[in-house]
Amino acid sequence: PAADRQQLRSLVRNAQKEKAANKPPKAYRQIFQYLRELAEAAD
């Protein structure tokens, strides 16, 4: 609920572009870090 939808959507879009271009998964790591920060803030 507290997630910034626009930021999360752009991270997902970047991750999909990276996967299609066979690039390293930088955006996937950013998504994971962002979700982990949200989970820690919720605790």
N, CA, C and O atoms as a GROMACS GRO file, in nm:
protein
  172
    1PRO      N    1   0.081  -0.122   0.000
    1PRO     CA    2   0.000   0.000   0.000
    1PRO      C    3   0.084   0.127   0.000
    1PRO      O    4   0.047   0.226  -0.062
    2ALA      N    5   0.199   0.125   0.069
    2ALA     CA    6   0.281   0.244   0.078
    2ALA      C    7   0.377   0.257  -0.040
    2ALA      O    8   0.454   0.352  -0.048
    3ALA      N    9   0.372   0.162  -0.132
    3ALA     CA   10   0.466   0.162  -0.244
    3ALA      C   11   0.432   0.273  -0.343
    3ALA      O   12   0.315   0.305  -0.365
    4ASP      N   13   0.536   0.331  -0.400
    4ASP     CA   14   0.518   0.430  -0.505
    4ASP      C   15   0.498   0.354  -0.636
    4ASP      O   16   0.592   0.298  -0.692
    5ARG      N   17   0.375   0.353  -0.683
    5ARG     CA   18   0.342   0.271  -0.801
    5ARG      C   19   0.421   0.312  -0.924
    5ARG      O   20   0.466   0.227  -1.001
    6GLN      N   21   0.439   0.442  -0.942
    6GLN     CA   22   0.510   0.488  -1.061
    6GLN      C   23   0.655   0.440  -1.059
    6GLN      O   24   0.707   0.395  -1.162
    7GLN      N   25   0.720   0.449  -0.944
    7GLN     CA   26   0.858   0.404  -0.933
    7GLN      C   27   0.867   0.253  -0.955
    7GLN      O   28   0.955   0.206  -1.027
    8LEU      N   29   0.777   0.179  -0.894
    8LEU     CA   30   0.778   0.034  -0.907
    8LEU      C   31   0.753  -0.008  -1.052
    8LEU      O   32   0.817  -0.100  -1.103
    9ARG      N   33   0.660   0.061  -1.118
    9ARG     CA   34   0.631   0.029  -1.258
    9ARG      C   35   0.752   0.056  -1.348
    9ARG      O   36   0.781  -0.023  -1.438
   10SER      N   37   0.822   0.167  -1.322
   10SER     CA   38   0.938   0.197  -1.405
   10SER      C   39   1.051   0.096  -1.380
   10SER      O   40   1.123   0.060  -1.474
   11LEU      N   41   1.066   0.051  -1.255
   11LEU     CA   42   1.168  -0.052  -1.227
   11LEU      C   43   1.134  -0.182  -1.299
   11LEU      O   44   1.223  -0.246  -1.356
   12VAL      N   45   1.008  -0.220  -1.298
   12VAL     CA   46   0.967  -0.342  -1.367
   12VAL      C   47   0.989  -0.328  -1.518
   12VAL      O   48   1.036  -0.421  -1.583
   13ARG      N   49   0.955  -0.212  -1.572
   13ARG     CA   50   0.975  -0.188  -1.715
   13ARG      C   51   1.123  -0.198  -1.751
   13ARG      O   52   1.159  -0.259  -1.852
   14ASN      N   53   1.208  -0.137  -1.669
   14ASN     CA   54   1.352  -0.144  -1.694
   14ASN      C   55   1.403  -0.287  -1.685
   14ASN      O   56   1.488  -0.328  -1.764
   15ALA      N   57   1.353  -0.362  -1.589
   15ALA     CA   58   1.395  -0.501  -1.574
   15ALA      C   59   1.356  -0.583  -1.697
   15ALA      O   60   1.433  -0.667  -1.743
   16GLN      N   61   1.238  -0.558  -1.749
   16GLN     CA   62   1.194  -0.631  -1.869
   16GLN      C   63   1.281  -0.596  -1.989
   16GLN      O   64   1.314  -0.682  -2.070
   17LYS      N   65   1.317  -0.467  -2.002
   17LYS     CA   66   1.404  -0.425  -2.112
   17LYS      C   67   1.541  -0.489  -2.100
   17LYS      O   68   1.598  -0.534  -2.200
   18GLU      N   69   1.595  -0.493  -1.977
   18GLU     CA   70   1.726  -0.554  -1.956
   18GLU      C   71   1.723  -0.702  -1.991
   18GLU      O   72   1.816  -0.753  -2.054
   19LYS      N   73   1.618  -0.771  -1.952
   19LYS     CA   74   1.608  -0.914  -1.980
   19LYS      C   75   1.600  -0.937  -2.131
   19LYS      O   76   1.663  -1.030  -2.183
   20ALA      N   77   1.524  -0.854  -2.201
   20ALA     CA   78   1.511  -0.869  -2.346
   20ALA      C   79   1.644  -0.842  -2.416
   20ALA      O   80   1.672  -0.901  -2.521
   21ALA      N   81   1.726  -0.754  -2.359
   21ALA     CA   82   1.854  -0.720  -2.420
   21ALA      C   83   1.969  -0.804  -2.365
   21ALA      O   84   2.085  -0.779  -2.398
   22ASN      N   85   1.938  -0.904  -2.283
   22ASN     CA   86   2.040  -0.992  -2.222
   22ASN      C   87   2.146  -0.913  -2.146
   22ASN      O   88   2.265  -0.942  -2.155
   23LYS      N   89   2.101  -0.813  -2.071
   23LYS     CA   90   2.192  -0.733  -1.988
   23LYS      C   91   2.191  -0.787  -1.846
   23LYS      O   92   2.102  -0.864  -1.809
   24PRO      N   93   2.290  -0.748  -1.765
   24PRO     CA   94   2.290  -0.791  -1.624
   24PRO      C   95   2.166  -0.740  -1.551
   24PRO      O   96   2.114  -0.634  -1.585
   25PRO      N   97   2.119  -0.814  -1.452
   25PRO     CA   98   1.991  -0.781  -1.386
   25PRO      C   99   2.001  -0.670  -1.282
   25PRO      O  100   1.970  -0.692  -1.165
   26LYS      N  101   2.043  -0.552  -1.324
   26LYS     CA  102   2.055  -0.439  -1.231
   26LYS      C  103   1.918  -0.395  -1.179
   26LYS      O  104   1.902  -0.371  -1.059
   27ALA      N  105   1.820  -0.385  -1.267
   27ALA     CA  106   1.687  -0.338  -1.226
   27ALA      C  107   1.619  -0.440  -1.135
   27ALA      O  108   1.543  -0.402  -1.046
   28TYR      N  109   1.644  -0.568  -1.157
   28TYR     CA  110   1.586  -0.670  -1.068
   28TYR      C  111   1.638  -0.651  -0.926
   28TYR      O  112   1.562  -0.663  -0.829
   29ARG      N  113   1.767  -0.620  -0.914
   29ARG     CA  114   1.823  -0.595  -0.780
   29ARG      C  115   1.762  -0.471  -0.719
   29ARG      O  116   1.736  -0.468  -0.598
   30GLN      N  117   1.738  -0.368  -0.799
   30GLN     CA  118   1.676  -0.245  -0.748
   30GLN      C  119   1.534  -0.272  -0.700
   30GLN      O  120   1.492  -0.218  -0.598
   31ILE      N  121   1.460  -0.356  -0.773
   31ILE     CA  122   1.324  -0.391  -0.731
   31ILE      C  123   1.330  -0.463  -0.597
   31ILE      O  124   1.252  -0.432  -0.506
   32PHE      N  125   1.421  -0.558  -0.585
   32PHE     CA  126   1.432  -0.635  -0.461
   32PHE      C  127   1.468  -0.544  -0.344
   32PHE      O  128   1.410  -0.556  -0.236
   33GLN      N  129   1.563  -0.453  -0.364
   33GLN     CA  130   1.602  -0.360  -0.258
   33GLN      C  131   1.486  -0.270  -0.219
   33GLN      O  132   1.464  -0.245  -0.101
   34TYR      N  133   1.412  -0.221  -0.318
   34TYR     CA  134   1.299  -0.133  -0.290
   34TYR      C  135   1.192  -0.206  -0.209
   34TYR      O  136   1.140  -0.152  -0.112
   35LEU      N  137   1.160  -0.329  -0.249
   35LEU     CA  138   1.059  -0.406  -0.176
   35LEU      C  139   1.107  -0.440  -0.035
   35LEU      O  140   1.028  -0.441   0.059
   36ARG      N  141   1.235  -0.468  -0.021
   36ARG     CA  142   1.289  -0.499   0.112
   36ARG      C  143   1.281  -0.376   0.203
   36ARG      O  144   1.250  -0.389   0.321
   37GLU      N  145   1.310  -0.258   0.148
   37GLU     CA  146   1.299  -0.135   0.226
   37GLU      C  147   1.155  -0.112   0.271
   37GLU      O  148   1.130  -0.072   0.385
   38LEU      N  149   1.061  -0.138   0.182
   38LEU     CA  150   0.919  -0.122   0.218
   38LEU      C  151   0.880  -0.219   0.328
   38LEU      O  152   0.806  -0.182   0.421
   39ALA      N  153   0.927  -0.341   0.319
   39ALA     CA  154   0.894  -0.442   0.420
   39ALA      C  155   0.953  -0.404   0.555
   39ALA      O  156   0.888  -0.422   0.659
   40GLU      N  157   1.076  -0.353   0.554
   40GLU     CA  158   1.138  -0.313   0.680
   40GLU      C  159   1.067  -0.192   0.741
   40GLU      O  160   1.054  -0.183   0.863
   41ALA      N  161   1.022  -0.101   0.657
   41ALA     CA  162   0.951   0.017   0.706
   41ALA      C  163   0.815  -0.020   0.764
   41ALA      O  164   0.765   0.047   0.854
   42ALA      N  165   0.756  -0.127   0.713
   42ALA     CA  166   0.625  -0.170   0.761
   42ALA      C  167   0.633  -0.238   0.897
   42ALA      O  168   0.535  -0.242   0.971
   43ASP      N  169   0.750  -0.292   0.930
   43ASP     CA  170   0.766  -0.362   1.058
   43ASP      C  171   0.773  -0.269   1.176
   43ASP      O  172   0.786  -0.314   1.290
   0.00000   0.00000   0.00000
